[in-house]
Amino acid sequence: MEEILAFISQFDGAQDVFLNGCCYWFAHILQTRFGGEILYEPSDGHFVTRIDGELYDIRGNVTGEYGQQQLIYWANYAEVDPSHYKRLVRDCVLKEGD
C-alpha cells in the first residue's frame, strides 16, 4: 500500500484532470503499474482500481468512500449496460465525446 500511495503522490497537481474526465486513465495507469482490476461506480460516474482488496484513485486510498458502493467490474460492463458502455468508451476511454 505504501508503494501505491508513493506512486500516486507523484501525480500531485494532476488531481483536477484525473477527477474530471480522465479517471478511467488514472485507473488504467494504476492497473498497468500494480495489477488489480478497474471498477466503475455508476452513480458518481467514476473509475477506481482495486488492488489487493483496497480501492484507489488519484486521491489515494478511497476504500472508505467507495467500499460500500455498487461497483461494477469494467471488464464486464459491456454486458451490464451495453449502450452506456459504448458511451463511456467514446467519452472516457477514446475521449471522442463533446
C-alpha positions as CSV (number, residue, x, y, z in Angstrom):
1,M,0.0,0.0,0.0
2,E,2.8,2.4,0.8
3,E,4.3,1.8,-2.6
4,I,1.0,2.6,-4.3
5,L,0.5,5.8,-2.3
6,A,4.0,6.9,-3.0
7,F,3.4,6.3,-6.8
8,I,0.1,8.3,-6.6
9,S,1.8,11.2,-4.8
10,Q,4.0,11.7,-7.9
11,F,0.9,12.9,-9.7
12,D,0.4,15.8,-7.2
13,G,-1.1,18.7,-9.1
14,A,-3.0,16.5,-11.6
15,Q,-6.0,15.8,-9.4
16,D,-8.3,18.0,-11.3
17,V,-7.5,16.3,-14.6
18,F,-7.9,12.8,-13.2
19,L,-11.1,13.6,-11.2
20,N,-12.8,15.5,-14.1
21,G,-12.9,13.4,-17.2
22,C,-9.8,11.3,-17.1
23,C,-10.4,9.0,-14.1
24,Y,-10.5,6.0,-16.4
25,W,-7.0,6.7,-17.5
26,F,-5.7,7.0,-14.0
27,A,-7.4,3.7,-13.1
28,H,-5.6,2.3,-16.2
29,I,-2.3,3.6,-15.1
30,L,-2.7,2.0,-11.6
31,Q,-3.8,-1.3,-13.1
32,T,-0.8,-1.3,-15.5
33,R,1.6,-0.5,-12.8
34,F,0.2,-2.6,-9.9
35,G,-2.2,-5.0,-11.3
36,G,-5.7,-5.3,-9.9
37,E,-8.9,-4.5,-11.6
38,I,-10.7,-1.4,-12.9
39,L,-14.2,-0.9,-11.4
40,Y,-16.9,1.6,-12.4
41,E,-19.2,3.4,-9.9
42,P,-22.2,4.4,-11.9
43,S,-23.9,6.9,-9.6
44,D,-20.7,9.1,-9.4
45,G,-19.6,8.0,-12.9
46,H,-16.2,7.3,-11.5
47,F,-13.5,4.7,-12.2
48,V,-11.3,3.3,-9.4
49,T,-8.8,0.5,-9.2
50,R,-9.0,-2.4,-6.7
51,I,-5.5,-3.6,-5.7
52,D,-5.2,-6.2,-3.0
53,G,-8.7,-5.5,-1.8
54,E,-8.2,-1.7,-1.5
55,L,-9.7,0.9,-3.8
56,Y,-7.5,3.7,-5.3
57,D,-7.8,6.8,-7.5
58,I,-5.8,10.0,-7.9
59,R,-6.7,10.9,-4.2
60,G,-5.1,7.8,-2.9
61,N,-6.9,5.0,-1.0
62,V,-10.6,5.7,-1.4
63,T,-11.9,2.4,0.1
64,G,-13.7,4.3,2.8
65,E,-15.5,6.4,0.2
66,Y,-16.3,3.7,-2.4
67,G,-16.0,0.4,-0.5
68,Q,-19.7,0.3,0.2
69,Q,-20.8,1.5,-3.2
70,Q,-22.2,-0.7,-6.0
71,L,-19.0,-1.1,-8.1
72,I,-19.1,-2.9,-11.4
73,Y,-16.1,-4.7,-12.9
74,W,-15.2,-2.6,-16.0
75,A,-14.3,-5.9,-17.8
76,N,-18.0,-6.9,-17.5
77,Y,-19.7,-3.6,-18.0
78,A,-20.4,-4.1,-21.7
79,E,-22.7,-7.0,-20.6
80,V,-24.3,-5.0,-17.8
81,D,-25.3,-1.9,-19.8
82,P,-24.2,-2.1,-23.5
83,S,-25.4,1.3,-24.6
84,H,-23.9,3.1,-21.5
85,Y,-20.7,1.1,-22.0
86,K,-20.4,2.4,-25.6
87,R,-20.9,6.0,-24.4
88,L,-18.2,5.5,-21.7
89,V,-15.8,4.1,-24.2
90,R,-16.5,7.0,-26.6
91,D,-16.3,9.8,-23.9
92,C,-13.9,8.5,-21.2
93,V,-11.6,6.0,-23.0
94,L,-11.3,7.3,-26.5
95,K,-12.1,10.9,-25.5
96,E,-14.2,11.5,-28.6
97,G,-17.2,13.0,-26.9
98,D,-18.2,16.6,-26.9
